[in-house]
Amino acid sequence: MITKQKGTYDIYGDNAKKRAYVNEILATLSEKYGYGYIETPVFEASELFHRGVGETTDMVQKETYDFKDRGDRNLTLRPEGTASIVRWFIENKMYGNMTDPVKVFYNAKMYRYERPQSGRNREFTQWGFECFGSDDVISDAEVISLAYNAYRLLGLDNVCVRLNTLGDDESRNNYREALVSYFCPHIDSLCEDCKNRLEKNPLRILDCKVDAENEIMASAPKILDYLNEESKKRFDSLCELLDLMDINYEVDQKLVRGLDYYNHTVFEITLNNSYALGGGGRYNSLVETLGGPSVPGLGFAMGYDRTILAMEEEGIKIPINDSIDVYLLYVTNTEKETACYLAQDLRLNGFVVETDMMNKSLKAQFKSVDRFNSKYFIVLNDEDLAKNMVRVKDNKTKEEKEVEINDLIDYLDMNM
Protein backbone atom coordinates (compact mmCIF):
# COMPACT_ATOMS: atom_id res chain seq x y z
CA MET A 1 0.00 0.00 0.00
CA ILE A 2 1.26 3.46 -0.93
CA THR A 3 0.99 5.84 2.04
CA LYS A 4 1.37 9.60 2.48
CA GLN A 5 4.84 10.99 3.08
CA LYS A 6 6.18 11.72 6.58
CA GLY A 7 5.18 15.17 7.76
CA THR A 8 2.19 15.45 5.41
CA TYR A 9 -1.50 14.85 6.08
CA ASP A 10 -4.89 14.39 4.44
CA ILE A 11 -7.57 16.93 5.29
CA TYR A 12 -11.15 15.66 5.34
CA GLY A 13 -14.26 15.28 7.50
CA ASP A 14 -14.50 17.39 10.66
CA ASN A 15 -10.90 18.60 10.30
CA ALA A 16 -11.70 20.04 6.88
CA LYS A 17 -14.79 21.76 8.32
CA LYS A 18 -12.72 23.26 11.15
CA ARG A 19 -10.21 24.67 8.68
CA ALA A 20 -12.99 26.05 6.49
CA TYR A 21 -14.43 27.83 9.54
CA VAL A 22 -11.05 29.35 10.45
CA ASN A 23 -10.42 30.35 6.84
CA GLU A 24 -13.80 32.09 6.56
CA ILE A 25 -13.15 34.20 9.66
CA LEU A 26 -9.61 35.12 8.59
CA ALA A 27 -10.61 35.95 5.02
CA THR A 28 -13.55 38.10 6.15
CA LEU A 29 -11.40 40.00 8.65
CA SER A 30 -8.62 40.53 6.08
CA GLU A 31 -11.11 42.02 3.64
CA LYS A 32 -12.46 44.36 6.32
CA TYR A 33 -8.89 45.66 6.75
CA GLY A 34 -8.70 46.22 2.98
CA TYR A 35 -6.57 43.21 2.01
CA GLY A 36 -7.31 41.34 -1.23
CA TYR A 37 -6.73 37.62 -1.83
CA ILE A 38 -3.67 36.46 -3.80
CA GLU A 39 -2.21 33.12 -4.94
CA THR A 40 1.39 32.53 -6.01
CA PRO A 41 3.12 29.41 -7.44
CA VAL A 42 3.96 26.61 -5.04
CA PHE A 43 7.51 26.47 -6.45
CA GLU A 44 9.84 29.33 -7.35
CA ALA A 45 13.42 29.86 -8.45
CA SER A 46 15.67 28.84 -5.54
CA GLU A 47 17.44 32.19 -5.77
CA LEU A 48 14.27 33.95 -4.63
CA PHE A 49 14.37 32.36 -1.19
CA HIS A 50 18.17 32.34 -0.89
CA ARG A 51 18.31 36.09 -1.54
CA GLY A 52 15.01 37.02 0.09
CA VAL A 53 14.84 34.87 3.21
CA GLY A 54 18.61 34.87 3.73
CA GLU A 55 21.48 32.44 3.17
CA THR A 56 22.25 32.33 6.91
CA THR A 57 18.77 31.29 8.05
CA ASP A 58 17.99 27.77 9.23
CA MET A 59 15.13 27.72 6.74
CA VAL A 60 17.43 28.09 3.72
CA GLN A 61 20.38 26.11 5.11
CA LYS A 62 18.45 23.15 6.52
CA GLU A 63 14.75 23.12 5.67
CA THR A 64 14.02 23.94 2.02
CA TYR A 65 12.97 21.38 -0.56
CA ASP A 66 15.37 22.16 -3.42
CA PHE A 67 15.42 20.33 -6.75
CA LYS A 68 16.34 20.64 -10.40
CA ASP A 69 13.62 20.35 -13.04
CA ARG A 70 14.06 18.73 -16.45
CA GLY A 71 15.34 22.02 -17.80
CA ASP A 72 18.16 21.97 -15.21
CA ARG A 73 16.65 24.95 -13.37
CA ASN A 74 17.14 25.24 -9.59
CA LEU A 75 13.72 25.34 -7.97
CA THR A 76 12.43 25.34 -4.39
CA LEU A 77 9.07 24.45 -2.91
CA ARG A 78 7.75 27.57 -1.21
CA PRO A 79 8.87 27.52 2.48
CA GLU A 80 7.23 30.85 3.41
CA GLY A 81 4.93 33.38 1.78
CA THR A 82 6.60 36.78 1.84
CA ALA A 83 9.35 36.27 -0.75
CA SER A 84 6.85 35.04 -3.36
CA ILE A 85 4.54 37.99 -2.69
CA VAL A 86 7.45 40.41 -3.10
CA ARG A 87 8.42 38.70 -6.37
CA TRP A 88 4.82 39.17 -7.57
CA PHE A 89 4.88 42.81 -6.49
CA ILE A 90 8.05 43.49 -8.50
CA GLU A 91 7.25 41.36 -11.55
CA ASN A 92 3.82 42.96 -12.02
CA LYS A 93 5.15 46.48 -11.33
CA MET A 94 2.62 47.00 -8.54
CA TYR A 95 4.82 49.87 -7.35
CA GLY A 96 3.93 51.99 -10.39
CA ASN A 97 1.73 54.97 -9.54
CA MET A 98 1.25 53.95 -5.90
CA THR A 99 -1.14 56.44 -4.30
CA ASP A 100 -2.25 53.96 -1.62
CA PRO A 101 -0.64 50.90 -0.05
CA VAL A 102 -0.89 47.57 -1.86
CA LYS A 103 -2.38 45.07 0.61
CA VAL A 104 -2.86 41.34 -0.01
CA PHE A 105 -3.53 38.19 2.01
CA TYR A 106 -2.94 34.53 1.19
CA ASN A 107 -3.91 31.06 2.35
CA ALA A 108 -1.35 28.65 0.93
CA LYS A 109 0.64 25.44 1.33
CA MET A 110 4.25 25.75 2.49
CA TYR A 111 7.02 23.14 2.65
CA ARG A 112 9.89 22.79 5.12
CA TYR A 113 12.04 19.74 5.76
CA GLU A 114 11.98 19.62 9.55
CA ARG A 115 11.18 17.09 12.24
CA PRO A 116 7.40 16.62 12.35
CA GLN A 117 5.81 17.32 15.73
CA SER A 118 2.53 18.50 17.17
CA GLY A 119 1.39 21.57 15.24
CA ARG A 120 4.40 21.46 12.91
CA ASN A 121 4.60 19.45 9.67
CA ARG A 122 6.69 19.35 6.52
CA GLU A 123 3.67 20.36 4.47
CA PHE A 124 1.51 22.96 6.18
CA THR A 125 -1.02 25.65 5.41
CA GLN A 126 -0.16 29.22 6.26
CA TRP A 127 -2.37 32.28 6.33
CA GLY A 128 -0.61 35.62 6.00
CA PHE A 129 -0.81 39.16 4.71
CA GLU A 130 1.57 41.75 3.30
CA CYS A 131 1.38 45.54 3.02
CA PHE A 132 3.56 47.57 0.63
CA GLY A 133 4.11 51.30 0.30
CA SER A 134 3.76 52.78 3.78
CA ASP A 135 6.66 53.47 6.13
CA ASP A 136 4.44 55.18 8.69
CA VAL A 137 4.06 53.41 12.05
CA ILE A 138 0.30 53.47 11.55
CA SER A 139 0.79 50.65 9.05
CA ASP A 140 2.80 48.70 11.65
CA ALA A 141 -0.05 49.22 14.09
CA GLU A 142 -2.62 48.08 11.52
CA VAL A 143 -0.74 44.86 10.72
CA ILE A 144 -0.33 44.04 14.42
CA SER A 145 -4.01 44.87 14.97
CA LEU A 146 -5.11 42.53 12.18
CA ALA A 147 -2.97 39.68 13.49
CA TYR A 148 -3.97 40.21 17.12
CA ASN A 149 -7.70 40.48 16.40
CA ALA A 150 -7.66 37.45 14.13
CA TYR A 151 -6.80 35.27 17.09
CA ARG A 152 -9.29 37.07 19.30
CA LEU A 153 -12.09 36.46 16.81
CA LEU A 154 -11.19 32.77 16.83
CA GLY A 155 -11.79 32.75 20.58
CA LEU A 156 -8.15 32.92 21.72
CA ASP A 157 -8.58 35.75 24.22
CA ASN A 158 -5.38 35.18 26.19
CA VAL A 159 -3.01 36.21 23.41
CA CYS A 160 -0.20 38.73 23.73
CA VAL A 161 1.99 40.54 21.21
CA ARG A 162 5.71 40.10 21.88
CA LEU A 163 7.19 43.23 20.37
CA ASN A 164 10.66 44.46 19.51
CA THR A 165 12.45 46.74 17.09
CA LEU A 166 15.67 46.12 15.18
CA GLY A 167 15.96 49.81 14.36
CA ASP A 168 17.18 51.31 11.10
CA ASP A 169 20.41 50.26 9.35
CA GLU A 170 22.58 52.50 11.56
CA SER A 171 21.04 51.15 14.77
CA ARG A 172 21.20 47.56 13.57
CA ASN A 173 24.86 47.86 12.57
CA ASN A 174 25.77 49.37 15.95
CA TYR A 175 23.94 46.57 17.70
CA ARG A 176 25.58 43.97 15.50
CA GLU A 177 29.03 45.23 16.48
CA ALA A 178 28.06 45.16 20.17
CA LEU A 179 26.89 41.54 19.89
CA VAL A 180 30.10 40.45 18.15
CA SER A 181 32.21 42.13 20.82
CA TYR A 182 30.16 40.50 23.57
CA PHE A 183 29.92 36.95 22.21
CA CYS A 184 33.48 36.60 20.84
CA PRO A 185 35.05 35.86 24.26
CA HIS A 186 32.29 33.27 24.86
CA ILE A 187 32.44 31.57 21.47
CA ASP A 188 33.42 28.18 22.93
CA SER A 189 30.22 28.05 24.97
CA LEU A 190 28.01 28.55 21.91
CA CYS A 191 26.45 25.78 19.83
CA GLU A 192 27.96 25.08 16.40
CA ASP A 193 25.21 26.98 14.58
CA CYS A 194 25.72 30.06 16.75
CA LYS A 195 29.47 29.97 16.16
CA ASN A 196 28.70 30.36 12.45
CA ARG A 197 26.05 32.98 13.14
CA LEU A 198 28.52 35.11 15.08
CA GLU A 199 30.32 35.90 11.86
CA LYS A 200 27.41 35.97 9.42
CA ASN A 201 24.42 37.25 11.42
CA PRO A 202 25.00 37.61 15.18
CA LEU A 203 21.42 38.76 15.82
CA ARG A 204 20.31 35.20 15.07
CA ILE A 205 22.17 34.01 18.18
CA LEU A 206 19.43 35.63 20.25
CA ASP A 207 16.87 33.48 18.40
CA CYS A 208 18.70 30.19 19.02
CA LYS A 209 16.66 27.44 20.70
CA VAL A 210 19.76 25.45 21.71
CA ASP A 211 21.49 28.29 23.55
CA ALA A 212 18.28 29.86 24.91
CA GLU A 213 19.12 28.83 28.48
CA ASN A 214 22.84 29.59 28.18
CA GLU A 215 23.71 31.96 31.03
CA ILE A 216 25.62 34.31 28.73
CA MET A 217 22.33 35.18 26.99
CA ALA A 218 21.01 36.95 30.09
CA SER A 219 23.74 39.62 29.96
CA ALA A 220 23.81 40.06 26.18
CA PRO A 221 23.50 43.67 24.91
CA LYS A 222 19.92 44.93 24.47
CA ILE A 223 18.81 46.44 21.17
CA LEU A 224 17.00 49.38 22.77
CA ASP A 225 20.33 50.63 24.12
CA TYR A 226 21.69 50.96 20.57
CA LEU A 227 18.79 52.67 18.82
CA ASN A 228 19.47 56.09 17.37
CA GLU A 229 17.03 58.86 18.24
CA GLU A 230 14.90 58.43 15.13
CA SER A 231 14.46 54.68 15.64
CA LYS A 232 13.65 55.17 19.31
CA LYS A 233 10.97 57.76 18.52
CA ARG A 234 9.49 55.46 15.92
CA PHE A 235 9.24 52.56 18.36
CA ASP A 236 7.75 54.78 21.08
CA SER A 237 5.13 56.02 18.59
CA LEU A 238 4.17 52.46 17.71
CA CYS A 239 3.76 51.54 21.38
CA GLU A 240 1.53 54.59 21.87
CA LEU A 241 -0.72 53.49 18.99
CA LEU A 242 -0.98 49.96 20.38
CA ASP A 243 -1.94 51.43 23.75
CA LEU A 244 -4.67 53.50 22.08
CA MET A 245 -6.04 50.37 20.37
CA ASP A 246 -5.97 48.46 23.67
CA ILE A 247 -3.76 45.74 22.22
CA ASN A 248 -2.09 43.54 24.82
CA TYR A 249 1.67 43.64 24.17
CA GLU A 250 4.99 43.38 25.93
CA VAL A 251 8.44 44.44 24.73
CA ASP A 252 10.86 41.53 24.35
CA GLN A 253 14.37 42.70 23.45
CA LYS A 254 15.51 39.16 22.64
CA LEU A 255 12.99 38.82 19.83
CA VAL A 256 14.67 39.08 16.42
CA ARG A 257 12.60 36.59 14.34
CA GLY A 258 14.24 33.87 12.26
CA LEU A 259 14.43 35.58 8.87
CA ASP A 260 17.12 37.98 7.68
CA TYR A 261 14.92 40.53 5.92
CA TYR A 262 13.39 42.24 8.96
CA ASN A 263 14.17 45.77 10.17
CA HIS A 264 12.44 48.08 12.61
CA THR A 265 9.29 46.32 13.92
CA VAL A 266 9.31 42.59 14.66
CA PHE A 267 6.59 40.81 16.63
CA GLU A 268 5.09 37.47 17.54
CA ILE A 269 1.66 36.54 18.86
CA THR A 270 1.91 34.21 21.86
CA LEU A 271 -0.74 32.31 23.78
CA ASN A 272 -0.74 32.28 27.59
CA ASN A 273 2.75 33.87 27.47
CA SER A 274 3.98 30.56 26.10
CA TYR A 275 4.56 29.40 22.54
CA ALA A 276 4.27 31.59 19.45
CA LEU A 277 1.24 31.18 17.20
CA GLY A 278 2.57 33.40 14.42
CA GLY A 279 4.85 36.32 13.70
CA GLY A 280 5.87 39.07 11.37
CA GLY A 281 7.51 42.43 10.99
CA ARG A 282 8.76 45.16 8.70
CA TYR A 283 11.08 44.56 5.73
CA ASN A 284 11.84 47.92 4.12
CA SER A 285 14.80 46.65 2.07
CA LEU A 286 13.40 43.37 0.74
CA VAL A 287 11.78 44.72 -2.43
CA GLU A 288 15.05 46.37 -3.41
CA THR A 289 17.07 43.26 -2.46
CA LEU A 290 14.98 41.21 -4.90
CA GLY A 291 15.49 43.61 -7.80
CA GLY A 292 12.72 46.15 -7.34
CA PRO A 293 12.72 49.82 -6.33
CA SER A 294 12.96 50.98 -2.74
CA VAL A 295 9.47 50.27 -1.37
CA PRO A 296 8.75 49.68 2.33
CA GLY A 297 6.78 46.61 3.34
CA LEU A 298 5.63 44.55 6.29
CA GLY A 299 3.56 41.45 6.98
CA PHE A 300 2.54 38.59 9.23
CA ALA A 301 1.98 34.84 8.92
CA MET A 302 0.36 32.12 11.03
CA GLY A 303 0.02 28.37 10.66
CA TYR A 304 -3.39 26.71 10.53
CA ASP A 305 -2.23 23.56 12.36
CA ARG A 306 -0.86 25.36 15.38
CA THR A 307 -3.83 27.73 15.54
CA ILE A 308 -6.44 24.96 15.46
CA LEU A 309 -4.42 22.95 17.99
CA ALA A 310 -4.36 26.00 20.29
CA MET A 311 -8.13 26.42 19.92
CA GLU A 312 -8.68 22.79 20.89
CA GLU A 313 -6.31 23.07 23.88
CA GLU A 314 -8.21 26.15 25.07
CA GLY A 315 -11.50 24.26 24.85
CA ILE A 316 -12.89 26.42 22.04
CA LYS A 317 -15.69 24.58 20.26
CA ILE A 318 -15.34 25.12 16.54
CA PRO A 319 -18.81 25.14 14.91
CA ILE A 320 -19.21 22.10 12.68
CA ASN A 321 -22.39 21.58 10.68
CA ASP A 322 -22.98 17.84 10.92
CA SER A 323 -26.53 17.83 9.55
CA ILE A 324 -28.27 18.15 6.21
CA ASP A 325 -31.60 19.80 5.35
CA VAL A 326 -33.45 17.12 3.41
CA TYR A 327 -33.08 13.43 2.59
CA LEU A 328 -35.12 12.04 -0.32
CA LEU A 329 -36.18 8.38 -0.13
CA TYR A 330 -37.58 6.28 -2.99
CA VAL A 331 -38.24 2.74 -4.20
CA THR A 332 -39.43 2.70 -7.82
CA ASN A 333 -37.62 4.02 -10.91
CA THR A 334 -40.15 6.85 -11.28
CA GLU A 335 -39.55 7.89 -7.68
CA LYS A 336 -35.80 7.63 -8.30
CA GLU A 337 -36.00 9.97 -11.30
CA THR A 338 -38.00 12.45 -9.23
CA ALA A 339 -35.43 12.26 -6.43
CA CYS A 340 -32.69 13.04 -8.95
CA TYR A 341 -34.20 16.24 -10.37
CA LEU A 342 -35.80 17.34 -7.08
CA ALA A 343 -32.44 17.05 -5.27
CA GLN A 344 -30.87 19.32 -7.90
CA ASP A 345 -33.65 21.92 -7.61
CA LEU A 346 -33.41 22.03 -3.84
CA ARG A 347 -29.61 22.25 -3.87
CA LEU A 348 -29.64 25.11 -6.34
CA ASN A 349 -32.02 26.93 -4.00
CA GLY A 350 -29.63 26.69 -1.09
CA PHE A 351 -30.60 23.45 0.66
CA VAL A 352 -28.22 20.65 1.62
CA VAL A 353 -29.77 17.50 0.18
CA GLU A 354 -28.89 13.82 0.00
CA THR A 355 -30.55 10.84 -1.63
CA ASP A 356 -29.68 7.18 -2.07
CA MET A 357 -27.09 6.26 -4.72
CA MET A 358 -26.30 2.74 -3.45
CA ASN A 359 -29.57 0.95 -4.37
CA LYS A 360 -30.45 0.55 -0.69
CA SER A 361 -33.71 -0.82 0.59
CA LEU A 362 -36.22 1.66 2.02
CA LYS A 363 -35.35 0.43 5.53
CA ALA A 364 -31.65 1.12 4.91
CA GLN A 365 -32.48 4.57 3.51
CA PHE A 366 -34.27 5.45 6.76
CA LYS A 367 -31.04 4.62 8.59
CA SER A 368 -29.22 7.02 6.26
CA VAL A 369 -31.67 9.76 7.25
CA ASP A 370 -30.44 9.46 10.84
CA ARG A 371 -26.77 9.04 9.89
CA PHE A 372 -26.91 12.30 7.94
CA ASN A 373 -28.83 13.91 10.83
CA SER A 374 -31.32 15.23 8.31
CA LYS A 375 -33.74 17.92 9.51
CA TYR A 376 -36.46 16.77 7.12
CA PHE A 377 -37.03 13.76 4.92
CA ILE A 378 -39.39 13.04 2.06
CA VAL A 379 -40.55 9.53 1.17
CA LEU A 380 -41.41 9.80 -2.49
CA ASN A 381 -44.17 7.54 -3.79
CA ASP A 382 -45.79 7.28 -7.19
CA GLU A 383 -49.30 7.89 -5.91
CA ASP A 384 -48.40 11.27 -4.40
CA LEU A 385 -46.27 12.22 -7.38
CA ALA A 386 -49.20 11.61 -9.73
CA LYS A 387 -50.98 14.40 -7.84
CA ASN A 388 -47.81 16.58 -7.92
CA MET A 389 -47.53 16.21 -4.14
CA VAL A 390 -44.88 15.07 -1.64
CA ARG A 391 -45.02 14.28 2.09
CA VAL A 392 -42.46 16.27 4.09
CA LYS A 393 -41.66 14.91 7.54
CA ASP A 394 -39.84 16.74 10.34
CA ASN A 395 -37.23 14.26 11.57
CA LYS A 396 -37.31 15.68 15.10
CA THR A 397 -41.02 16.17 15.80
CA LYS A 398 -42.11 13.51 13.27
CA GLU A 399 -44.85 15.88 12.10
CA GLU A 400 -45.80 15.27 8.47
CA LYS A 401 -47.13 17.78 5.95
CA GLU A 402 -48.47 17.18 2.45
CA VAL A 403 -46.98 19.84 0.15
CA GLU A 404 -47.33 20.56 -3.55
CA ILE A 405 -43.99 20.11 -5.32
CA ASN A 406 -44.24 23.66 -6.70
CA ASP A 407 -44.54 24.98 -3.12
CA LEU A 408 -41.82 22.77 -1.61
CA ILE A 409 -39.03 25.36 -1.67
CA ASP A 410 -41.22 28.01 -0.03
CA TYR A 411 -42.38 25.52 2.61
CA LEU A 412 -38.83 24.51 3.52
CA ASP A 413 -37.69 28.15 3.56
CA MET A 414 -40.41 29.00 6.07
CA ASN A 415 -39.83 26.01 8.33
CA MET A 416 -36.06 25.41 8.16
N, C-alpha and C positions, 0 to 999 in steps of 0.2 A: 504494500500500500504506500502510495506517495503521500507524504504529510507536509504540512506547512513548515517553513524554515524557522529556526530558532530566533526568538525575538520578534516574531510577527504574529498576527492574530486575525481571526475571522470575526467580523462584526455582523450580528444578526439578532433577531428576537428582541428581548427586553433591553439588551445592551444597545442595540441600534436605536431603539426608541428613546433611551436616555440621552444618547448623543444628539439625536435630532432635536430634543427639547433644549439642550444646552446651546446648540447651534442657532436655534431660532431666537433665543434670548440675546445671544451675542451679536447676531446679525442685525436684529432690530435696534439694539442699543448703538451699534456702530453707525447705522444710518441716521439715527437721531443726532449724533455728533458730526454728521456731514461726511462720513467716510463711505466710499463706493467700493463694491466688490471687485476683486481682481484675481485672475488665475495666471500662473506662469508655468513654464515647462518643468517636469519633474527631474530632468537632467540638464546640466549646463556645461559649458567649457570649464575644465578644472581650474583654469587660471582665474576665473571669476571669484571662486571661494578662496584660493590661495592669496590673491591680492586683497580681496575685500574683507574676509574674516580675519586673515593674518596667518603668516607662515609659522609663527611661534605658538599658536593656540593648540590646545589638546585636540580640538575638533579637527583641524587640518592635519596635524601630525599623526593622530592615532585613530580617528573615528570615521573619516570619510570613506565612502564606497567609490573608489576610482577605477576606471577601466578604459580600454581603447576600443573604439568601434571598428567596423570593417573598413572604414576610410582612414584608419590609423590616427584618429583624433582623440585627444585626452579629454575624457568626460567624467563628470562626478554626479552621483545622485544627490539631489538637493538636501544638505544637512540642516539648513536654517533658511528663513524666508527673506531676510532683509537684502542680502546681496542680489538676489534675483529681481526684487522689486526695484532696486537702484539701477540694475542693468536695463530693465524695462523703461524706467524714467529717462535714462540717457538715450537709449536706442530710438525711442519714439519722440524725442525732443520735447518732453513735457515741460521743460524749463522755458520754452519759448513764450514770450508774452505773458509771463506769470503775474497776474494782478491779485490773485488769491492763492493760498496754499493748495497744493495737490495732496489729497488725503484718500488713502485706499486701505481696505482690510482684506484679509485672505483667510481661508480655511483649507489647509493643504497637508498632504503627506510629506514627511521628512524622513531621512535615513541617516542613522549613525551606528557605526560598528562599536558597540559598547556592551558591557555585561548586562544582560536583561535582569531586571529586578522589579519589584512592585512599583507601578506607576512610571516605569521607564523601559522602553522597548527599542529594538533596532529600527523598526518601522513604526512611526507614530504620527498622529494628527496634531497639527499646531494651528491655533488661531492667533492672528496678530494684525497689527495695523501700523502704517507708516505715514508720516506727515512731512512734506517737503516745502521749503520756501520761507519759513518763518524762523528767525533767530531770537524772537522775543520770548521772555520767560512765560508769557501767557500760553504759548503753545506747549511748553514743558508741563505747565499746570493742567492743560486740557488732556494731554496724553496720560498723565498720572491719574487724573479724574476718571477717564474712560476705563482704564485698567482696574482701578480701585472699585468703581461702582459696578463693573461687570461681575466681580466676585460677590458683591453685596446683593445684587439682584438674583444671583444663584442661591442665596441663602447663607453664604459664608460671612457672617457678621463680624467674626473675630479676626479680621484681617488687618494687617499693618503694612505700611509702606516703609521699607528700609531705604534710606535716601543718602546719597553722597554726591560730591562733585569732584571731577578730575581737573577742573579749571581749564583755562585756555592753554595754548602751546607753551607759553612762557612759564606758567605755573606748573604744568606737567613736567617740563624739562627740569625745573628746579627740584621738584619732588623726586624725579627719577635719580638725579645726582645724589640726593640725600639718602635714598634707599640703597644705592650702590655703596656709598661710604659706610652705611650702617651694617649692611649684611656681609660685606667682604671679609671682615675679621671672623665672621661666624660661618663661613662657607662650608666648613667640614660638618657642621651640624644640620645642614640642609639636605633634603632628599635630592636624588639625581636630577629630577626634572627642574627643581628650583635652582640647582647649580647652573643649569643651562639658561634658565630664565634670568638669572642675575646679569648676564651679559646682554641678552637679547631684549627682554622686557621685564624689568624688575618689579613692576607693579603687579604682575601676575603671581608673584610670590605670596602676596597678601590673600590671593584667591585659592591658594593650595589647600586641598583637603588633607593631604598627608601631614603637612607641617602645621596644621591649624592649632594644635595644642602645644607646639614647640614654645618654650618659655621666652625665646628671643622675639617672638611675634608681639608680645605684650608691650614691649618698649620700642617697637619700630616707630619711625617718624610718622606723624599724622598729616594728611594732605591739607587740612585746613590751616596748618601753620605755614604752608608754602604758597598759598593763594596770593596773587597780586590784588590790588585794591579793586580792580574792575571785576575780577572773578568772584571776589568775596561779596561785593554788592549784588552781583547777579544771583548768587546762591541765597543770600538773605531775602531778596525780592521773591524768589520762588517759595521759600518757606512761609513768607507772609501771605502769599496767594493760597497756599495749601491750608493755612490757618483760617483764612476767610471762607474757604469751601468746606471747612470742618472735616478735613481728611486726616485720618489717624496716621501719623508718620513718626519715625524716629531717625535721627542722623546716625549713620554707621560709617565711620571713617575707614574701616577695613574693606568696605564694599568697592570692588573695582570692575566686577562682571568679567566673564571669561573670554570676551572677544576684543580684538585689538582696535576696533574702529571707534570706540566711544571717546567722547570728550565732554567736558562740563557735566551735565546731569546724568547720573546712573541711579537705577532704583530696582528693587525687587519687591514683590508682594509676598508676604509671609503669613502663615496661618498659626494662630496661637503662639506667636513669637518663636516658631519652630522652623520647619522647612519651607523653602521657597516654592511658590506655585507658578511664578512666572517673573519675567524681568525685562528691562529695556533701558533706553537712554538716548542721549543725543550723539549724532555722528556728523558733525559739520564738514568734515574733510572727505567723507566716503565717496560722494558723487565725483569729486575731482580726482580722487585716487583711482577710480574706475574709468577715467577718461572723459568725464563730463566737465561742465563749468563748475565754478564754486557756488554750490547751493546748499544751505543748511538743511538738516533733516533729523528726525528722531522717530522712535517707534517702541513697540512692546510686543512680546509674544508669550503665549501660555500653551501648555500641553493639555489636550483633552483628558488623557488617561489620569494624570495626576489630579486634575480638577475634579473629575467624577469620583475618584477614589477619596478625595478629601470630603466631598459632599456625603458620601456613604459613611465615612468615619464620624462625621458630625451629626449623623442621624437625620439628614435632610432627605425627605421622601420626594423623589423625582416623579412627577405625574406621568403615568403610563396608561394609555388607553388600551385596555385589554378586552374591549367589547366591540360588537358590531351593531348596526342599526336593524337590519332585517335579514332573516334567512328564509329562502324560498324552497319549499319541499314539493315533490312531485312523484308520480308513479308512471303515467302513460307517456307516450311520445309527444302527444299534443300538449300535455302539461309541461313536458321538458322544453319544448319549443317556446312556450309562453315564459317559462322561467328564464330562458336565455335572453329574450329581448326585454323582458321586464326588469331583469337585473341591470342591463345596460342603461335603461331609461332612468332607473332610480340612482345609479351611480353618477350619471351625468348631471343629476339634479342635487348632488351633494351628499347622498346617503352611502354608508358603508354596507355593502351587500355581499352575501355569499349564497351559493347554491351547490348542490351535489354535482361532482364531476367524476365520481368513482363508482357509479352504478350501484349505489347502496340501496338497501331495502328502506321502506318508510320508517321502520323502527330504528334503524341505524342513523337515518337522517335526523330523527328527533334527538338522538344523542349528540349529534353535531351541533344542533341548536344550543345545547347547554355548554358544549366545549368552546364554542365561539362566544358564549355569554351574550347571545343576541337579545336585544331589547324587545323586538317583535319577530314573529314568524308568520308565514303565510303558507297554508297547505293548499296548493292548487288542485282543483279537481275539474274534470271536464264539464260537469253539470253546471257549476258556478260560472265557468268561463263562457259557456253558451249564452249566458245571460249578461256577459260582460261584467261579472262581479268576482270579487275575491273576499276571503274571510281573513281578517287581520287579527292576530291574537297577541295580547300583551303577555310577554313571557314571565313577568313578575306577578301581576294580578290575575292572570289567566282570563281576563275579560276578552270577549270576542266581539268583533264588529264587522258587519257585512258592508263592504265599500265598493262603489263602482270603480272600475280600473281607471277611468278618466279622472276620478277624484282622489286617487290613491296618494299622489304626491302632496296635495293640499292636506289630506288627513294626517299623513305622517309628519308634515311640517308643524301642524297644530299640536300634535300630541307627543312629539319627540322630546 
